[in-house]
Amino acid sequence: MKIGIMTFWWSEDNYGQLLQCFALQKYLRDAGHDAYLIRYDPKNDYIYIKTPLWRKILKAFNPVKLYKYIISKKLEKDIKREKQNNPRGFEDFRNRHIKQSEKIYSSYKELVDNPPEADIYVVGSDQIWNTFGDPIDVAINVIKAFLLDFGNPSIKRIAYAASFGKETLDENSIQIFSNLLKKFDYISIREESGIEICKKCGIDNAEWVSDPTMLLEADIYHTLYEDELIRKNNKPYCFFYLLGTEYNFSHQLVYDWAKKKNLEVIYVTGNFQLDKFKKMYMTIPEWIYLLEHSDYVISNSYHCSVFSLLFKKKFGVIPLVRNHIGCNTRLDSLFKLFQIEKRFIENDLSVLDKDIDWQSVSTGFQMIRNNCKLYDVI
């Protein structure tokens, strides 16, 4: 079968995004299917609402708003400069390990006018159904694209481990999702909370499944770094990985804790995270290797938590707050899936040394792979 996959793929610093994209395609191609990534880039596909003149004037004369605006613009420049000066080889990884459509679709209209060829469309994983607080009308083209509202109606449509990244949808969003989800032949959701959202959208048979990164054995990820030039660390260390999402946490707490334990800190960031601490800019193979060989892992990343479990690491998760608080549901589902105590970091780092039943975790991974229904629905 020719399978076109719609998912996130364009990041230059979000390791989990690229690895979930790799994992789903690898799983399907190993099953004998001609699976490929549909390169849809939505950054110019949002409908921007024109700022009223009175609001522009208010911002221009309001010192607080003006200060925040100047700071945000400076931050954008700093992050852009940091990325340019510290390439991580993500494009090389995509070209070597992910089969991609020749065309990059820059709009939903292009998908409709010139739909990708496939017998089956699969959308997922990652937060492809999350509008991140934007009004649904602003992101309507992006949502329609990730709800596979293009191509011949005879093409089978499957959602695998799709994520809303939140616990609820507003009524307007529910109406839009309801109309388009009905066209799917099979729907599976990454977070348990997504099942209830699907029910509100009139879908009663959606299934709760695992992220595609869990479908592959650890040995497959080892092949990504075995023949690569890896910057290794010979001293005990803590792997510290932060995405630029909202959280209440002191970086210094990690460094003070690590010093007491005679550990080094290997710090890597992604998704617009910028701060004064020294970082290591890794390729994806290095990220996998250094995470696997660490003594501890601290992160606010869902996929970093998945790989911590896969590689049997002592780990703790920094919970997200404010606009990103809904993303914590994916960690709740992860802990429940493996029947382990929640490992959120609160006032200290004591959770890092709490025991984990690794035999139970290994059994959990095996059950996930044995129970995956992707082969059955394709």
N, C-alpha and C positions, 0 to 999 in steps of 0.2 A: 504493500500500500504506500502511496505517496502521501506524506503527512506534513502539513504546514503548521508550524508552531508559532503562536503569538505569545510573547512574554517580554519582560524587561531584559535589555541586552547591551545598552549603550554606555554604561558607566565606565569611567576610567579609574575608579578607586574603590568601588563597592564589590568586595570579593564574593560575598554571598550571592549577589545578583548574577554574576557570571557563572558561578558554580552550579546554581540551580538550573540555569539555562543549559549548561553543559550536561548536567545529570539527566534531565528529561530526554534530551536528544540521544544521549548515549544509551539509555535504557531502551528506547524504541528502535534505534539502529541495530543494537545487539540482538533484537528480536527479529531482525530481517527486514524492517521497514525502511523506506527511503524518507527518513525524517529530516527536515531542514527548518532553519529559523527564518520566519518572515520578518525582515528588517523594517519594522514600522517605528519611526521616530516621531513621537507626539509633541515635541517641544514647541513647535509652531502651530499646533492644531487646537490650542485652547482659544476660546472666544474671549478676548480681553474687553472688559467694560471700560469705556472712556471715563476718566476721572472728571467730575464736574469742576467747573472753574472755581467755585467757592471753596472746594476742598483743596485745590492747588494753592489758592491764596492763603488758606488757613495753615497749610503746611509751611509755606514760605515765611510766614510771620510768627508761627508758633515755635519758640526756641527749642522745646523738647522734641517736637516732631522733626524739626530741621536737623537737630543733633543726631537723632536716630537715623535719619535719611543719609546724612554724611557718613556716619559710622558704617551703615550697611553697604554703601557704595565702596568705601575703602576696603571692607571685608571681602567684597566680591573681587576687587582687584588683587588683593593679597592671595586669595585662594587660587585665582587664575594663574598668577605668577608662580605659586607653589607647584601647581600641577605641571606647568610648562617646564619648570626647572628640575622636576623629579618624576620623569616618566616611569610607569610601572609595567609597561609591556602588555596592557590589556588587549590592544588591537592585535598584537602578535598572537596572543592566546586565542582570540576569536578566530583568526585566520587559520591557525594550526589545528584547533580542536573542535570547532563548531561549523557545520555546513550551513551556509547562509544563502538567502536569495540574492541574485545579482542586483536587483533593484532595491533601493531604499525608498520606502513609501513615506513621504513627508506629510501626508494628510489622509484622513478618513475617506475623502473624496477620491483620492488616487486608488485606494483599496476597492472602492465601489466601481470605479470606471475601468480598472485594469486588475481584477482580482487575481491573487496568486493561485497557481495551479496546484490542485491537491484532490485526493479522494476523501481526505479527512482533515478538518481543522481542529487543532487542540490549543486551548488557551490555558495558560498557567505555567508555573506556579507564581509565587510572589504576590505583592499587593496590587494586582492588575485591576481590581474593582474598587480601589480606594481613591476617592477624589480629594483626600486630605483636607477636608473642611471647606473646599471651594463650593460655591453654589453649583448644583448639578448642571445648570444651563451653561456655565463657563466651561465645563469639561465634557459637554454632551458629545462632541465628535470623538473624543478619546474613549469615552465609555462605550459608545456604539462600536468603535473599532475592536475593543477588547471584549465586547459581547458578540463578536463575529457577525455583525450585521452587514455582511458583504458576501459576494460569491453566489454561485448557483444554489438554490434551495435544496437540491438533491445531495449536496456535499454533507457528509455527516459532521456534526458539531459536538465536541467533547470539551468539558472543563475538567482539568485535573489539578487538584489542590489549589484552586483559585482562592484568593484571600480578599476580604473586604477591608481588613485592617481596622475594623471597628466593631462595636457590639450592636449598633442599630443604624437604620437608614431613615431619612425623613420621608414624608409621604410622597413628595414629588419624585424622589429617587426610586421609591418602591414601585411607582407606576411605570417608570421607564424600564427598570429591571424586569418587572413582571412580563411586559410585552415581549422582551427579547429573549429571556431565559426559556420561554416556552418553545423556542425553536431548537433547543439543545436535545441531543439524543441521550446524553449522560452528563450528570453534573456531580462533581465531587469538590469538597471544600476543605481547606487546610486547617481552619480553626473550628472548634466545636460550636462556637457562638454563631458561625456562619450558617449553620443548619437552621436556626430559628429565623435568620434573615430570609433564607430561601423559602421557608414556610410562609412568611408574610408576603412573599412575592408569588405565592401560589404553587411553589415547587415542594411537594411532600416527600419526594424520593431521593433528595440529595444525600450524598454519603460523606462522612468525615474520614479523610485520608491523610497520609503523611506527605511532607514535602519530598519532591523527587530526589533531593540529595541523600535521603535515607534509603533509597532503592538500590544504591550501589554499594558493593562491598568496599571495605577500607583499602584493599589491595588495588582497586581500580584508581583510587586517588593517589596511591603511591607511584603509579606509572607516570603521573604528571610531573613528578620531580626526580625520578630515578636517573635520567640522563641529562639533567639540567645542572648548571653551575649555581650552587646554592651557597649563600653566605651563612655558614653555620655558627652556632654559639657553643663554646666548650664549657661554659660555666652554668650553674643552675640559674634559671630565670623564670620570670612571670611574663606571660604573653598578654599584653594590654591592648585591646582593640576597641576603638570608639568610632561610631558613626555620628554625624553632626545632627542628631535629633535632640529634643529637649529633655534634660535630666537635671536633677539636683545632686551633684556629686563633686567632691574635691579630688582633683588629680593627685594632689600632694599626699593624700591619704594612702594611695597605692605605693608611692615611693618611700614613705616613712615605714609602712608595713614591710615592704620588701627589704629594706635596710636591716630591720630587726631580724629577718630570717636569712640574711646573707644571700639575698637573691638580686640578680640584675633585673632591670625592667626593659623589655623590648616593646616599644610603643609604636603602634601603627594606626593610622586613621583613614577615614573615608567619608564621602558624602558631606563635603563642606565643613569639616571639622578643622578649626585652626586655633592654635594656642602656643604658649611659649615653651612647651616641653619638647625635648629632642625626640625626633621620630625616625623610624626606619621606613623607607619607601620600597615596598616589596613587590616582586612579581607574584602571580598567583601560585606557581609551584613553591616559591619561598614561603608564602603565607601558610600553605598547607604543611610544609615540612616544619617550620618553626612553631606552629601551633601544636603539632603532634608531639614534638620533642620537648615541650615546655614542662615545668613543674606545676604551674598554676595558670589558669586563664581567667581574665576579668574582661567583661565586655558588656555593651548594651545592644549587641547584635543577635538576632534570632539565629542566623545561620552559623555564627561563631559558636553558639550554644549547641547546635546540632552536631557540629564537628567535634566539640569537646566531649560529647557523649560517645560519638563514634570512635574516638581515639582514647577514651577512658581517662579523661583529664579531670582533676579537681578544678571546679569552676564556679564562678558567681556572676550573676546578671544584674546590671544597673537598670532599675526600672525607669520607664519614660514617664514624662509628666506633661501637663497642659495639652496642647493640640495633638500630641502624639500618645497620650495615655491609652487610647484605644488599641494601640499596637501591642500592649502588654498581653492581650488576649491570646496571641500566638504563643507566648511563653507559658501561659496557663495551660493551653492545650498540650504543649510539649511535655510539661511536667506530668500532666495527667496521663498522657500516652504511655510514658515509661514508668508510671506509678512511683515517682520519686517526690520527695519533699521539695517544695518550692525553694529555689536557690537565689532569690532576690537579695541584693545587698542593701542593707538599711543603714544603721548607724556605725557599723564597723564591718570588718571583713571576716568575721568568725565563720560565716557560712562556707567559706572555702575549704575548711578542714572537716566539714560534716561528711560522714561516710555516705557512699553511694553503693547500692547493691549492683555490682557490675555484671553479675551473672544474669540478673533480671533484665538489665539493659540489653545485654547481648541477645537474650531470648526475645525481647521486644523488637529489636531490629530484624531478627529472623522471621518473626510473625508478620511484620510489615511487608517484607519481601514476598513471603508465601501467600499473603492475602490480597496482594495488589490485583485489581480487576482490570487494569489497563489492557492486558492481552485479550480479555474476554469481550470488552466493549468495542474494540477496534475491528 
